[in-house]
Amino acid sequence: MNRLVLSVAVALAALLAACAPQAAPPTQAPPNQAPAAQAPPTEAPPPMDDYSRAGGDVAPTTASVEIGDQPIVDGAVTVSKIQAAVDGWIVIHTGAEGKPGPVIGYAPVSAGESSDVSVTIDAAQATAMMFAMLHVDEGVKGTYEFPGADAPAKDGDAIVMQAFNQPEAMMTAPSVVAEDQSIVEDSVTIASAYMAVPGWVVIHTAVDGKPGPVIGYAPLPQGESKDVRVEIDESDATTTLFAMLHVDAGVVGTYEFPGADAPVKDGDAIVMVPFSTEYQY
């Protein structure tokens, strides 16, 4: 009897539990608005001098050289205008088959614009066409080093340079003409001489049929000269003398040979002419 009462009580409790209302799970009210989108973090821009490495955009710096056709005056040429991004050099190259050849002169230039820059050159090595080329000063500052650190400046992939010519009149080959003559008042007369640049006509004695010691000289201007009188040391004169052209490449107006004032060459040949002499008393 007791077992029957217990079973009925358990069954009744289970029935009541099943019929009881279930509490709804708590619900969360939706937010009034969506959260604001977060911007990605930004990086500070690189400094201006870092743009080449960072890949940024900068205004290009244009380097340039402007020079016109001109004669060589007092052993120098003048470059009309130079635009340089950094300190450097304006360098004069000879022309070789239409391309820049050896260097025959240079002058320093500062970053920015320069005008009417005079460049002293080795006039004896000048060619009909030459090149004015911009070089950087990357090595020892103020010391020209090329070949070496002071390489040609470039604008993009192009070397910054401009070709120029000596006028046609300046392309005449150097020459000297002397006739057989008597030595008069310790001097000889050179019939004519042509120099592309200022220089000297120099009288050499003859030794074994070749030019020997110098016994006299006279200055020559650029261009053609006629009937040039040259005082000589008559006591050292030989019956054959040589009239030879020399450049004035050192101190202007001072004859320096042996030294800077070397003989003028036309190609590989020294410009000179032998002539015979006799004394006239």
KOLZALUM-970819 format. One record per residue (C-alpha): x, y, z; residue in three letters; residue number from 1. Coordinates in pm, 1 decimal, decimal comma, m for minus. Layout:
<rs>
<<X; Y; Z>; "ala"; NUM>
...
</rs>
This chain:
<rs>
<<0,0; 0,0; 0,0>; "met"; 1>
<<281,3; 242,4; 85,5>; "asn"; 2>
<<462,0; 166,8; m242,8>; "arg"; 3>
<<147,2; 246,7; m439,3>; "leu"; 4>
<<106,7; 585,5; m268,5>; "val"; 5>
<<472,9; 676,6; m338,0>; "leu"; 6>
<<448,9; 590,2; m709,4>; "ser"; 7>
<<135,1; 800,4; m750,1>; "val"; 8>
<<307,2; 1100,7; m583,6>; "ala"; 9>
<<611,2; 1081,3; m811,7>; "val"; 10>
<<397,4; 1060,7; m1123,9>; "ala"; 11>
<<186,2; 1356,1; m1013,1>; "leu"; 12>
<<497,7; 1570,9; m950,9>; "ala"; 13>
<<633,3; 1492,0; m1296,1>; "ala"; 14>
<<302,6; 1584,2; m1458,4>; "leu"; 15>
<<288,2; 1918,4; m1277,4>; "leu"; 16>
<<645,1; 2002,5; m1381,6>; "ala"; 17>
<<571,3; 1931,0; m1747,2>; "ala"; 18>
<<264,0; 2153,1; m1746,4>; "cys"; 19>
<<433,7; 2454,5; m1578,2>; "ala"; 20>
<<505,6; 2754,0; m1817,7>; "pro"; 21>
<<873,5; 2783,0; m1934,8>; "gln"; 22>
<<1050,1; 3116,6; m1876,8>; "ala"; 23>
<<1160,5; 3277,1; m2203,7>; "ala"; 24>
<<1537,2; 3334,1; m2236,7>; "pro"; 25>
<<1636,6; 3693,8; m2178,2>; "pro"; 26>
<<1659,8; 3896,7; m2497,8>; "thr"; 27>
<<1904,8; 4182,4; m2567,7>; "gln"; 28>
<<1763,5; 4495,9; m2719,5>; "ala"; 29>
<<1936,2; 4589,4; m3049,4>; "pro"; 30>
<<2158,4; 4895,6; m3030,4>; "pro"; 31>
<<2015,4; 5223,6; m3151,3>; "asn"; 32>
<<2297,4; 5265,2; m3418,5>; "gln"; 33>
<<2584,5; 5071,9; m3563,4>; "ala"; 34>
<<2927,9; 5147,9; m3419,5>; "pro"; 35>
<<3133,5; 5390,5; m3628,1>; "ala"; 36>
<<3385,2; 5232,7; m3867,0>; "ala"; 37>
<<3744,2; 5265,0; m3749,5>; "gln"; 38>
<<3991,7; 5430,2; m3996,4>; "ala"; 39>
<<4313,2; 5236,7; m4059,3>; "pro"; 40>
<<4617,6; 5385,5; m3889,9>; "pro"; 41>
<<4821,8; 5629,2; m4104,7>; "thr"; 42>
<<5198,6; 5669,9; m4127,7>; "glu"; 43>
<<5377,0; 6003,7; m4123,5>; "ala"; 44>
<<5510,4; 6100,6; m4470,9>; "pro"; 45>
<<5882,7; 6057,4; m4521,0>; "pro"; 46>
<<6101,2; 6367,4; m4516,5>; "pro"; 47>
<<6152,8; 6535,2; m4853,2>; "met"; 48>
<<6507,9; 6409,8; m4894,0>; "asp"; 49>
<<6381,4; 6053,9; m4843,6>; "asp"; 50>
<<6135,1; 6053,4; m5133,4>; "tyr"; 51>
<<6370,3; 5883,6; m5372,3>; "ser"; 52>
<<6381,2; 5584,1; m5140,1>; "arg"; 53>
<<6017,2; 5596,9; m5035,1>; "ala"; 54>
<<5883,6; 5615,3; m5390,1>; "gly"; 55>
<<5704,5; 5946,7; m5340,0>; "gly"; 56>
<<5649,4; 6211,3; m5605,4>; "asp"; 57>
<<5883,1; 6508,7; m5620,7>; "val"; 58>
<<5927,5; 6776,7; m5880,1>; "ala"; 59>
<<6215,4; 6671,4; m6107,4>; "pro"; 60>
<<6534,9; 6874,8; m6096,4>; "thr"; 61>
<<6649,5; 6955,5; m6448,8>; "thr"; 62>
<<7020,5; 7004,1; m6508,9>; "ala"; 63>
<<7130,5; 7174,4; m6829,3>; "ser"; 64>
<<7422,7; 7332,2; m7012,8>; "val"; 65>
<<7402,0; 7606,4; m7276,6>; "glu"; 66>
<<7700,0; 7706,6; m7491,0>; "ile"; 67>
<<7723,2; 7862,1; m7836,6>; "gly"; 68>
<<7975,8; 7826,2; m8117,4>; "asp"; 69>
<<8276,3; 8045,2; m8041,9>; "gln"; 70>
<<8648,3; 8097,4; m8092,1>; "pro"; 71>
<<8897,8; 8027,7; m7817,2>; "ile"; 72>
<<8988,4; 8362,1; m7659,1>; "val"; 73>
<<9295,0; 8391,7; m7435,3>; "asp"; 74>
<<9302,3; 8014,4; m7398,9>; "gly"; 75>
<<8945,7; 7988,6; m7270,2>; "ala"; 76>
<<8585,8; 7926,9; m7376,3>; "val"; 77>
<<8271,4; 8065,8; m7213,9>; "thr"; 78>
<<7968,6; 7857,2; m7114,8>; "val"; 79>
<<7657,3; 8075,9; m7140,5>; "ser"; 80>
<<7436,6; 7909,7; m6878,9>; "lys"; 81>
<<7456,1; 7613,4; m6641,3>; "ile"; 82>
<<7180,4; 7467,0; m6424,6>; "gln"; 83>
<<7317,8; 7222,6; m6165,7>; "ala"; 84>
<<7134,6; 7027,1; m5895,6>; "ala"; 85>
<<7449,0; 7000,6; m5681,0>; "val"; 86>
<<7795,9; 7152,1; m5672,5>; "asp"; 87>
<<8011,5; 7019,6; m5952,2>; "gly"; 88>
<<8223,7; 7102,2; m6253,1>; "trp"; 89>
<<8175,4; 7221,7; m6607,9>; "ile"; 90>
<<8418,3; 7017,2; m6813,5>; "val"; 91>
<<8535,6; 7071,0; m7171,7>; "ile"; 92>
<<8592,3; 6752,0; m7369,7>; "his"; 93>
<<8743,5; 6734,6; m7715,7>; "thr"; 94>
<<8534,7; 6580,9; m7992,1>; "gly"; 95>
<<8630,5; 6238,0; m8124,0>; "ala"; 96>
<<8419,3; 6099,9; m8410,3>; "glu"; 97>
<<8122,6; 6304,8; m8291,6>; "gly"; 98>
<<8150,1; 6190,1; m7929,8>; "lys"; 99>
<<8318,6; 6336,3; m7620,0>; "pro"; 100>
<<8691,4; 6266,8; m7606,0>; "gly"; 101>
<<8965,4; 6358,3; m7356,6>; "pro"; 102>
<<8922,4; 6642,1; m7105,7>; "val"; 103>
<<9111,9; 6962,7; m7188,1>; "ile"; 104>
<<8972,6; 7197,7; m6923,5>; "gly"; 105>
<<8728,8; 7239,6; m6634,4>; "tyr"; 106>
<<8593,6; 7495,0; m6387,6>; "ala"; 107>
<<8390,6; 7462,1; m6064,2>; "pro"; 108>
<<8018,6; 7542,4; m6059,0>; "val"; 109>
<<7781,2; 7579,5; m5764,8>; "ser"; 110>
<<7437,5; 7424,2; m5727,6>; "ala"; 111>
<<7174,6; 7635,8; m5899,5>; "gly"; 112>
<<7216,1; 7861,0; m6201,4>; "glu"; 113>
<<7546,9; 8000,2; m6325,9>; "ser"; 114>
<<7604,2; 8231,4; m6621,5>; "ser"; 115>
<<7902,1; 8315,3; m6844,3>; "asp"; 116>
<<8141,1; 8067,3; m6686,6>; "val"; 117>
<<8492,5; 8094,7; m6831,3>; "ser"; 118>
<<8681,1; 7766,4; m6867,0>; "val"; 119>
<<9054,4; 7767,1; m6936,5>; "thr"; 120>
<<9147,1; 7486,9; m7174,6>; "ile"; 121>
<<9455,2; 7330,3; m7329,9>; "asp"; 122>
<<9413,8; 7518,8; m7655,6>; "ala"; 123>
<<9678,4; 7310,7; m7830,3>; "ala"; 124>
<<9454,2; 7004,6; m7792,5>; "gln"; 125>
<<9129,7; 7178,5; m7894,0>; "ala"; 126>
<<8926,7; 7026,3; m8175,9>; "thr"; 127>
<<8686,5; 7185,1; m8424,7>; "ala"; 128>
<<8392,7; 7040,6; m8228,0>; "met"; 129>
<<8401,5; 7012,0; m7849,6>; "met"; 130>
<<8161,8; 6926,3; m7567,5>; "phe"; 131>
<<8071,8; 7120,3; m7251,6>; "ala"; 132>
<<7971,3; 6853,7; m6998,5>; "met"; 133>
<<7841,8; 6885,0; m6642,8>; "leu"; 134>
<<8014,1; 6667,0; m6380,9>; "his"; 135>
<<7930,1; 6623,5; m6011,2>; "val"; 136>
<<8173,1; 6691,5; m5724,6>; "asp"; 137>
<<8129,4; 6363,4; m5536,9>; "glu"; 138>
<<8482,6; 6295,7; m5415,2>; "gly"; 139>
<<8709,2; 6535,2; m5227,4>; "val"; 140>
<<8517,5; 6862,9; m5235,4>; "lys"; 141>
<<8683,2; 7120,5; m5453,6>; "gly"; 142>
<<8920,5; 6868,2; m5614,6>; "thr"; 143>
<<8844,7; 6757,6; m5969,5>; "tyr"; 144>
<<8854,5; 6377,2; m5983,2>; "glu"; 145>
<<8778,3; 6231,3; m6324,2>; "phe"; 146>
<<8827,9; 5956,9; m6408,3>; "pro"; 147>
<<8711,3; 5890,1; m6054,9>; "gly"; 148>
<<8432,2; 6002,0; m5825,3>; "ala"; 149>
<<8337,9; 6317,5; m6018,5>; "asp"; 150>
<<8134,4; 6142,0; m6286,4>; "ala"; 151>
<<7921,9; 6313,7; m6553,7>; "pro"; 152>
<<7587,5; 6447,5; m6426,2>; "ala"; 153>
<<7273,0; 6293,6; m6570,4>; "lys"; 154>
<<6919,6; 6416,9; m6633,2>; "asp"; 155>
<<6729,8; 6089,3; m6630,0>; "gly"; 156>
<<6944,6; 5853,1; m6834,2>; "asp"; 157>
<<7108,1; 6125,8; m7044,5>; "ala"; 158>
<<7445,3; 6285,5; m6970,3>; "ile"; 159>
<<7408,6; 6663,1; m6934,2>; "val"; 160>
<<7622,8; 6810,5; m7212,0>; "met"; 161>
<<7613,5; 7024,3; m7525,4>; "gln"; 162>
<<7836,7; 7021,4; m7831,2>; "ala"; 163>
<<7977,6; 7343,2; m7973,3>; "phe"; 164>
<<8205,5; 7438,5; m8259,0>; "asn"; 165>
<<8483,2; 7679,3; m8328,8>; "gln"; 166>
<<8381,5; 7907,1; m8616,5>; "pro"; 167>
<<8498,9; 7798,4; m8959,0>; "glu"; 168>
<<8770,6; 8063,0; m8959,1>; "ala"; 169>
<<8915,0; 7905,7; m8644,9>; "met"; 170>
<<8936,1; 7560,7; m8802,2>; "met"; 171>
<<9217,6; 7660,8; m9037,8>; "thr"; 172>
<<9522,7; 7447,3; m8970,6>; "ala"; 173>
<<9809,2; 7626,9; m8793,5>; "pro"; 174>
<<10094,1; 7717,3; m9025,8>; "ser"; 175>
<<10419,9; 7908,5; m9050,8>; "val"; 176>
<<10612,1; 8033,5; m9356,7>; "val"; 177>
<<10971,2; 8157,9; m9349,6>; "ala"; 178>
<<11190,5; 8235,3; m9650,3>; "glu"; 179>
<<11566,2; 8204,3; m9681,2>; "asp"; 180>
<<11711,6; 8534,5; m9564,6>; "gln"; 181>
<<11992,9; 8731,1; m9414,6>; "ser"; 182>
<<12010,2; 8803,0; m9044,0>; "ile"; 183>
<<11960,7; 9178,2; m9014,4>; "val"; 184>
<<12017,5; 9365,8; m8687,9>; "glu"; 185>
<<12008,0; 9043,6; m8487,1>; "asp"; 186>
<<11666,7; 8946,8; m8618,9>; "ser"; 187>
<<11489,1; 8733,5; m8875,5>; "val"; 188>
<<11149,0; 8787,7; m9036,4>; "thr"; 189>
<<10872,8; 8527,3; m9054,5>; "ile"; 190>
<<10669,3; 8578,9; m9371,6>; "ala"; 191>
<<10339,9; 8453,9; m9224,1>; "ser"; 192>
<<10196,5; 8248,9; m8940,2>; "ala"; 193>
<<9849,1; 8130,8; m8851,4>; "tyr"; 194>
<<9747,1; 8041,7; m8495,0>; "met"; 195>
<<9408,3; 7916,2; m8375,7>; "ala"; 196>
<<9495,0; 8060,9; m8035,2>; "val"; 197>
<<9751,6; 8314,6; m7915,1>; "pro"; 198>
<<10103,3; 8175,0; m7894,7>; "gly"; 199>
<<10460,0; 8219,5; m8007,7>; "trp"; 200>
<<10681,3; 8183,1; m8312,3>; "val"; 201>
<<11007,3; 8041,7; m8184,4>; "val"; 202>
<<11343,1; 8026,9; m8362,2>; "ile"; 203>
<<11542,6; 7709,4; m8301,3>; "his"; 204>
<<11894,1; 7637,6; m8420,0>; "thr"; 205>
<<11959,4; 7324,3; m8623,5>; "ala"; 206>
<<12141,6; 7025,2; m8474,0>; "val"; 207>
<<12199,3; 6730,8; m8707,6>; "asp"; 208>
<<11919,1; 6857,0; m8927,0>; "gly"; 209>
<<11669,3; 6879,0; m8641,0>; "lys"; 210>
<<11550,0; 7164,6; m8416,1>; "pro"; 211>
<<11797,2; 7247,0; m8141,4>; "gly"; 212>
<<11817,3; 7516,1; m7871,8>; "pro"; 213>
<<11596,1; 7825,5; m7881,6>; "val"; 214>
<<11767,1; 8152,2; m7977,4>; "ile"; 215>
<<11464,8; 8381,5; m8007,7>; "gly"; 216>
<<11088,0; 8412,6; m7998,2>; "tyr"; 217>
<<10805,2; 8659,0; m8056,6>; "ala"; 218>
<<10437,7; 8660,6; m7954,3>; "pro"; 219>
<<10164,5; 8580,1; m8205,3>; "leu"; 220>
<<9798,9; 8679,7; m8174,1>; "pro"; 221>
<<9512,3; 8451,7; m8263,0>; "gln"; 222>
<<9462,2; 8434,6; m8638,3>; "gly"; 223>
<<9698,0; 8530,9; m8919,6>; "glu"; 224>
<<10015,0; 8734,9; m8879,5>; "ser"; 225>
<<10249,3; 8862,0; m9151,8>; "lys"; 226>
<<10610,1; 8983,2; m9156,0>; "asp"; 227>
<<10676,9; 8901,1; m8792,6>; "val"; 228>
<<11018,6; 9024,0; m8676,2>; "arg"; 229>
<<11192,8; 8796,2; m8426,1>; "val"; 230>
<<11503,8; 8905,9; m8239,1>; "glu"; 231>
<<11758,1; 8625,6; m8201,7>; "ile"; 232>
<<12092,0; 8560,8; m8035,6>; "asp"; 233>
<<12299,8; 8601,7; m8351,3>; "glu"; 234>
<<12612,7; 8452,5; m8194,5>; "ser"; 235>
<<12438,8; 8114,0; m8160,4>; "asp"; 236>
<<12267,2; 8114,5; m8499,8>; "ala"; 237>
<<12329,0; 7830,8; m8743,6>; "thr"; 238>
<<12310,6; 7848,3; m9121,2>; "thr"; 239>
<<11979,4; 7662,3; m9102,2>; "thr"; 240>
<<11717,5; 7770,7; m8850,2>; "leu"; 241>
<<11369,6; 7643,3; m8769,0>; "phe"; 242>
<<11064,8; 7864,8; m8717,7>; "ala"; 243>
<<10830,7; 7670,8; m8489,9>; "met"; 244>
<<10487,0; 7756,6; m8347,6>; "leu"; 245>
<<10432,4; 7720,6; m7972,9>; "his"; 246>
<<10117,8; 7770,3; m7766,3>; "val"; 247>
<<10088,2; 8019,7; m7480,3>; "asp"; 248>
<<9939,6; 7772,9; m7233,0>; "ala"; 249>
<<10101,7; 7882,6; m6907,3>; "gly"; 250>
<<10119,0; 8237,3; m6774,7>; "val"; 251>
<<9968,3; 8444,0; m7056,0>; "val"; 252>
<<10231,2; 8664,5; m7219,3>; "gly"; 253>
<<10525,3; 8481,9; m7057,9>; "thr"; 254>
<<10725,2; 8242,8; m7274,3>; "tyr"; 255>
<<10761,6; 7912,8; m7087,7>; "glu"; 256>
<<10954,7; 7647,9; m7277,8>; "phe"; 257>
<<11062,9; 7399,9; m7165,7>; "pro"; 258>
<<10735,3; 7410,3; m6977,1>; "gly"; 259>
<<10372,2; 7480,8; m7052,2>; "ala"; 260>
<<10426,6; 7653,2; m7387,7>; "asp"; 261>
<<10472,6; 7337,3; m7592,9>; "ala"; 262>
<<10507,0; 7318,1; m7971,8>; "pro"; 263>
<<10184,9; 7336,0; m8174,1>; "val"; 264>
<<10088,9; 7018,8; m8358,3>; "lys"; 265>
<<9879,2; 6959,3; m8666,5>; "asp"; 266>
<<9777,4; 6600,7; m8608,3>; "gly"; 267>
<<10097,5; 6432,3; m8492,5>; "asp"; 268>
<<10335,0; 6673,4; m8668,9>; "ala"; 269>
<<10495,8; 6976,2; m8505,8>; "ile"; 270>
<<10417,7; 7292,7; m8703,4>; "val"; 271>
<<10756,9; 7427,5; m8813,6>; "met"; 272>
<<10959,0; 7520,2; m9120,4>; "val"; 273>
<<11337,0; 7527,4; m9183,1>; "pro"; 274>
<<11502,0; 7820,2; m9359,0>; "phe"; 275>
<<11856,7; 7915,1; m9449,5>; "ser"; 276>
<<12034,4; 8222,8; m9321,4>; "thr"; 277>
<<12344,9; 8426,1; m9381,1>; "glu"; 278>
<<12485,9; 8725,5; m9205,2>; "tyr"; 279>
<<12444,8; 9071,8; m9348,4>; "gln"; 280>
<<12698,9; 9318,3; m9218,5>; "tyr"; 281>
</rs>
